[in-house]
Amino acid sequence: MNRIGFDNHKYLEMQSAHIQKRIAQFGGKLYLEFGGKLFDDYHASRVLPGFAPDSKIRMLGQLRDSAEIVVAICASDIEKNKVRGDLGITYDVDVLRLIDAFRGQGLYVGSVVVTQYAGQPAADAFQRRLETLGVKVYRHYPISGYPNNIPLIVSDEGYGKNDYVETSRPLVVVTAPGPGSGKMAVCLSQLYHEYKRGEKAGYAKFETFPIWNLPLNHPVNLAYEAATADLNDVNMIDPFHLQAYGETTVNYNRDVEVFPVLSAMFEKIMGECPYKSPTDMGVNMAGNCIVDDEAVRDAARQEIIRRYYSGLCDRRQGKADDSVVYKLELLMQQAKADASQRPVIAASAQVAEETGSPAFAIELPDGKVVTGKTSELLGACSAALLNALKELAGIDHSVHVISPKAIEPIQALKINHLGSANPRLHSDETLIALAISAATDPAAAKALDQLSALRRCEAHSTVILSQVDSGNCAKLGLHLTSEPQYETNKLYHR
């Protein structure tokens, strides 16, 4: 378990060098559309064990003296208070978070571009807020017939109407809080303005997945399809690359479909298209840094199974429909993945059957599976966490690292004063109680010291967890799946 399959050090060096080479290709100025997550890329770290979640930002850190960041946000997303599902914050708030995070890494944030601006009051208010904070803001406008009306788009009435974003460094990284923010349009608009001014510049795209030089049905690429099942993205052979070079590479449907349009735009802006295929536009070197193919295949299969269970739970909660689940089932078949490859599923199901109550299982780094059952004092998640920590610390399971007498006052507080109907301790309450016990009990301290060993461990619950427990599992780095069942038959679940 936890085999390393990816050389992160090699990736940082190779990726930085490749981007610098692409900057030189275009005379010293490159607009780089940055897709996916710049921070906390846990999908990549799960399917490419050894890939650090902050690899992309560390790679940019190696280029910090030549790079600046431009953040794009769509005005209609501001108006609609669009929320990032993974963070639970609106896109406009996430722009502020991103700027702080970039600056915290020593990266220069040049400006924010409000795209698709059409007089939205919320966008005006956001612009005023940013300018008060000392951030430059530019506006880009809707273009009728985009992206197919190329004569209008590549004209003074199209891209020419957009504000020209003042930049000062050779590498301009265009990123956004989420998809549909207009990153590509910002890059192409800038190219139009640069060439109108007689300045040379280029465009490239940085997307980690699908990995262009892995086979189409490689589990890592199938895991990308699983991650975007709700968007209906499909991996496909890049027909333009195959025709131009006789080489089979992998891209995804949206980039392949839009390439003829992009190619025509490049021809109008630059006189010729610098790329012969969507694959040519990319700068991703991740596929060259896989050092154990079997390890990444196994990790990707686990990710597909996790995505399948997530799809089942989303359907149960009304967040997804049958089509998403059907697609995930097909991807599992293609990857030759099934629930038997995830021992925590069978282990938790056995405990649930024996007790008639929710159960939880964790697979430790050495492959041993520990379980937790629901009791009067603890929920199954809390019990499994304590059992896992005791196992990792070499503490006999008969030893109480938290005294029952310490738990009872917490239960009384929850029921009598905080209005809770559930007396059992959630995972956060359990860990706080363990931390307090650790001040006087060496066994509790020894157990608490093992928390970091839970990172990247597989876990499964026989019921959909509360937001508190699922959130804590994520913070601890557990790779969690759940059965699509609630603990009760109530209509309202917290």
N, C-alpha and C positions, 0 to 999 in steps of 0.2 A: 504493500500500500504506500501511497505518497511517493512513488518513483518519479524522479526528475526526468522530463522528456524534452526540455527546452533550455537552451543556453542564453540566459538573459544578458550576460556581459557581451557576448558576441553580437547579440541583437542591437544593443545600444550603440556599439561601435559601427556596425554595418549600416544601420538605419541612418545615423547621423552623416556618415560619409556619402551615402546614396543621395540624400537630400542636398548636400553641398554640391555634388556633381550635377544635380538637376538645376540648381541655381546658376551654375556656370554655363549650362547649356543654353540658357536664355539671356545671356549677356549680363548677369548679375542681379536680376530681380525676379523673384518667384512668388506667385500667390498660391498658397497651399491650402486647399480645402481639407479640413480635418474632420473626418467622420468618426462616429462612435464616441466613447467616453475617454476624455483626456485624463481624468482622475478616477481612481477606484474601478479599473476595468477588471471586475471580478469574473466576468464571463471568460475573458482571455486567460486569466490565471487558472481557471478551472479546467479548460480544455487543453491548455498548453502548460502542464505542471512544470514550474520553474520560471514562468513569465511573472514578473512582479506587477501587481496591480497599478503601480505608479510608473511603469516603464516608459510610457509615452511622454509624460511630463519630465521624467529624468532625461530622456533623449533630447527633448527641447532645451533642457537645462544646459546640455553640452553645446547648444547653438545660441545661447542667450545673448551673446554680444552682437549677433547678426540678425536676431529675430524680434519681431513685434507681433502682438496679438490684436486682432480685430474680432469683436464679438457681434454676431448678427442675431437679431430677434425680429420676428414678424409682428407688425402692428396689430393685426387681428388677434394674435395669440395674447398680446397684452390686454386687448379689449375684452377677450373672453375669459381672462384669468386662467389660461391653460396651465395645467398642473403636470409636473414631472411625476410619473407614477412611482419611480423608485425612491424619490426623496420626499414626495408629498408637499413640495413647494411650487409656487407659480413660476412661470418662465422669467418674469421680470425680476423676481427675487433671486432666481438662480443666476441671472446675469451679474448681480452684485456679488454673489457667492463666488462665481468664477473669477471675477476681477480680483477679489481678495486672495483667492487661491493662487492665481498666477503671480501676483505681486509677492506673495509669501515665498514663492520659488525663485524670486529674483528676476522674473520675466517682465518685460515692458508691455503694458497694455496701451495701445495707441488710441483706440476709439471704440465706440459702439455704433453700429449701423441699424437703424430702424427700417426694415424692409416692408414693402407693400403698404407704404404710408398713404392714407387717403383721408386725412383729417380726423382720425380717431381721437377723441378727447383723452382717453386713458394713455394713449401713446404720447400726446402732448405733455401730460402730467409726468410721465416717466422721463421724458427728455429733460424737463425742467429739473427733476430730481437729480438726474445724472450730472447735468451742467452745474448745479449747485455743489455737487460733490467734486467738481473739477474734472469730469470726464467729458471728452469731446464726443459729440453726437452728430451723425449724418443721416440724411433721409434718402431712401430709394423708393420709387413709385411703381404702382402697377402698370404693366404694359399689355395692351389689348392683344389677344391672340398668342400670348406667351405659352410655350416656347416655339411654336410653329411659324409665326409670322415674322420670319427672319429679316426681310427688308425693313420692317418697322422697328424691330428689336435693336438691330445694329444700325441705328441712325441717331441723329440729334434729338428726335422725338421719342426715342426708346431709351437705350442706355445713356444717351447724351443728356437726358433730363435729370438723371440721378446726380446727387452730390458726388463730387470727386473726393475720395477719402485720402487725406494727406498722410503719407507714410514716409518713414525716414530710413528704413533698414532693408537689406536685400531679401530677407525672408519674411513674408507677411502670412501669418497663420490665421486663417479665417475659421472660426469655430462658432458654436451656438449651443443654447441650452437643450436643444432637441431637434428631431427631424422636421423638415418643412419650414425651416427658419430662413431659407434663402441664401445659404452659403455659396453655392455655385454661382448664382446670379450676381452676388457681390463680387466674386472673383472675375467673372466675365465682364461686368460693368467696368471694373478697374482696368482690365486689359484694353477695353475700348478707349477709355480716357487716356491711358498711357500712350497708345499708338497715335491718337489724335494730337498728343503733345510731342510726338517724335521720340518717345522713350520706348526702349525695348523691355519687354517683360514676358513672363510665361505663367502657365497654370499647370498644377499637378494635383492629384487627389490621393489622400492617405486614408485608406480603409483597411483595417486589419483582416476583415472577413468579407466574403470567402477568400481563402488563401489561394492565389492564382496558380501557384505551381504545385499544388496537391491535386490528386485525382478528384473528379467531380463527386464521386460517392464516398470519398474519404470521410470517416466519422467526424473529423473536425469541421469539414464543410457542411456536413449534414446537421451538425449541432448549431451552426449559424442559421440554417433554415428553421430549426426548431425554435431558436431564440426569436425569430421574426415571423413565427407562424401566423400571428394575428395580422401582420402586414401583407401576407401572401407573397413574400419575396421567394424567388425560385433561383437556385444556382443553375448555371447553364454554361456550355462550352461557348467561348467567345468566337463567333463566326468570323468577325473581322480580323482577329489575330491569326486564326487558322488560314484564312485566305492570303493574308499578307506575308506570313512567315512559314506556313506549313507546320506550325507548332500548336499543340493543344494546350489551352489555358482555361482557367475557370473564372467567370465573372458572375454577376447576377442580373436578372431580367431588366431591371429599371435602367441600369447603366448601358446595357446592350441596346435597349429600345431607343434611348435618347442619343446614342452616339452619332447617327447621321445628322441630327439637328446640331449637335455641338460642333461636328466637323465643318458644317456649312457656316456656323458662326465664326469659327476660327479663320476660315478662308476670307470672310468679309472683313474681319478685324485685322488679321496679320498678313493677309495675302495668300497664305497657305496654311493647311492644318499640320501642326508639328507631330501629330500622332496618327497612326494607322489603325488603332484599335482602342477600346476602353481599357484593356490591360496595359497598353502603353502609357496611359495617363497616370497609372498608379505608381507609388514609390514604396510599397510594402515589402519588407525583407523577412517577414516572420517565418515563411516557409523554409528559408535557408538556415534557420537556427534550431530546427528540430533535431535533437541528438538521439532520441529513442522513439522511433515511430510507434512501436507497440504500446509504449506508455501513454502517448497522446491519444492513440486510438481507444484505449481502455477508458481514459479520462473523458473523452468526448462521448463515448457510449453512456457513461454515468450521467453526463450532462443532459443527453437526450431523454433518458429515463426521468431525470428530475423535471425537465420541461414538460414531459407527458403528465406527470402527477400534478404539476402546477396548472396545466390546462384543464385537468379534471376538476380541480378545486375551483378554478375560475368559472368553469361552466356551472358548478354547483352553486356558486355565489352570484350567478347572473352576469359575470364579467366577460364571458366568451360563449360562443355558440358551438354547435356540433362540428362545424367545418374545421375549427381549430383542432379539436380533439382527433378528428379523422386524419388530418394531415400529420399530426404528431404520431399517431399509430403507424402510419405508412413510413415515416422516417425511422421509427424504431425497427420496423421490419427490414428496411434498407441497410441499417447499421448493424443488424443482427444483435439487437439489444433487447433484453426483457427483464422483468422484475426479479428473476432468479439470480441475476448478477448483482443484486443489491441485498445482501444478507439482512440488513436492518429491517426490511419489510416483513420477512417471515418471522424474525425474532419478536418483533413488536406484536404481530398478529397472534402469535402463540400465547403471549402473556395476556393479551386482551381476551382471548377465548377462555383462558383459565380463570380469570378474575371477573369477567363480565363488565369490565370498566376500561376506560381509555388507557393505552400503554404507549411507551416511548422507548426507542432503542438507539444506541450510539455505537458505531464501529470505531474502535481505537486504532492508533497508528500501527500496532502490531497485528491487526486483523481480528482481535478479540471483540466480541459484541457484548455490551452490557445493556441491561434493560431497567426500566422504571415503571412502577405501577401506581395507580391512583390510590391514595389513602386518606384518612381523616385529616392528616396534617399537611400533606404535600400533593400537588398535582403530579401527573406522570412525568412531565418534562423536568420539573424540579427534582424529582426522585432519581431520574436517569442521570441528571447532571452530577448530583452528589455521588451516585454509585460510580460514575465514570472517573470522577476526581479521586475517590478513594482507591479505585483500581490502579490508576496511574501513580498514586503516591505510595502504593504498597500497604495500604491500611486495611485491616480486616473489616469485612462488611458488617460485622456485628457491632462495630464501634460507632457511636453517635458523634459525628463532628459538629452537629448542632443539637443541643439539648432540647428534648420535647418541651421542657419547661420554658425555654426561650421562645419557642414557636407559639405557645398558647397566648401570651400577651399580645403578639402581633395579630393573631386571629381575632382576639377580642377587640382590638383597635379597629380592624377592618369592618367587623360586623356592627359593633356598638356605636362607632363614631364616624366612620367613613362611608357608611351606607352600602357596603358590599354584601351581596347575597351568597358569595362563595368564600368559605372560611379557609380553604386550602391556599398555601403560599404559592404565588407565581414565581417564576424563575428569578426576577429581579429582587423580590423580597427574600427569597432563599439565599441568594448570593450576598445580600447585605447582612443577613443574619450570620452567614458563614464568616464574612469579613470581621464582624464584631466578635464572634467567638474566637477568631484567630488571634485576637489581642491577648487572650489568656490561656488558650488551649493549643499546645504544639501540634496536635493531630489536625486540628482545623487549619492551622497555618500551613502545614505541609500539603493539605488538600488544596487550599487556595492557590498555592504556588504552581499548581498544575494546570491552571486555566488556559495558559497559552498553548498547551499541548492539544487542546481541543480543535484548534484551527485546522481546517481542511478535513476534519472527520465527518463521515457520513452519518446522518440521523434520519429517523422516520417516526412519525406520529400516526396513531390509528384514528385520530380525529383532527379536524382543522383547529389549529391553535389560536389562542387569543392574540391580538396585535402585540400585546406586551411580550408574550413568550416567543412568538415568531421573530419579533424585532430583536430580542436578546440573543436568540440563536444566530441571527445574522451578524450581530456585533461580535459574538464569540468566534465567528468564522465557521460555524457548522454548516454543512451542505444538507439542508433540510428538505424532506418531502413529507407529504401528509396524505392520508386517505381522504377522499371527497365526502366526508361525513362530519356532521356537527355532534357535539357531545350530548346535546338535548334536542328535543323536537320543537323547541320554541321558534317563532318566526323572526325574533330579533336576537342578534348575536353581536357581542362586543368584541 
